[in-house]
Amino acid sequence: MNEQTPKEEILFIIKELEADPAVSQRAVSRKLGISLGKTNYLLHQLIKRGLITAKNFTNNPGKLQKIHYLLTEKGIEERLRLLQHFLERKEAEYNNLKQELEQLDQRTHAKPTIQ
């Protein structure tokens, strides 16, 4: 992915966890193009803020633990808030680009003035 704001990173992580609660941190890291350490940090912050819970689904000693990340009600509300913020930001970017394009179009189609 391209450069993202912290809010976008959190939104994309929440969306990944919602799509696949059993997704690994490494897979999230790869998909979002951020380091594994940053992914781990962000997941712990989401747990600390009560937006997700982590459930261990392997009780066998000596086996790798399988963790499922579950979105809480507070997490769903945060996802909606972040999505609204993301859409507002993208709409503003679109409007700015549209305005720039219109200005460029006016300059290229303007009649030359004779002096």
Secondary structure, DSSP 8 states (H G I E B T S, - for coil): -----HHHHHHHHHHHHHH-TT--HHHHHHHHT--HHHHHHHHHHHHHTTSEEEEE----TTS---EEEEE-HHHHHHHHHHHHHHHHHHHHHHHHHHHHHHHHHHHHHS-----
